[in-house]
Amino acid sequence: MADYTIAKTLDYKGLACPMPVVKISQQIGTVSVGEVIEVHTTDPGSLADFPAWAKTMGHAIVETKQESGLIKIFVKRMK
């Protein structure tokens, strides 16, 4: 079990690159520093896009889960 609590879950299923990253950029400020957003996406490009975005923006990917046709990315707001 992970040692974090989900502050918000965002459904970006069906959105193509770069929209999931554009949308998380708009939403990250709606949670407090240290909180985690769970993102649901179907875009395989998100597996590379989210870590690159998080590194650039100073946030952290705390976990990534792949299920059948679904990717769950857990983003921790760091600043």
NORNORVEN-V205316 format. One record per backbone hydrogen bond with DSSP energy under -0.5 kcal/mol. NH is the residue of the N-H (numbers start at 1). CO is the residue of the C=O. If there is no record, write none. Layout:
nh=<NH NH>
co=<CO CO>
//
This chain:
nh=<7 7 8 10 12 12 15 19 21 22 23 24 25 26 27 28 30 31 34 35 36 37 38 39 39 40 41 41 42 44 46 47 48 49 50 52 53 54 55 56 57 58 59 60 62 62 63 65 67 67 69 70 71 72 73 73 74 75 75 76 77 77>
co=<5 36 36 38 10 40 12 16 18 18 19 20 21 22 23 24 27 28 77 32 5 75 8 37 73 10 39 71 12 42 43 44 45 45 46 48 49 50 51 52 53 54 54 76 60 74 74 72 65 70 67 67 41 65 39 71 63 37 73 60 35 75>
//
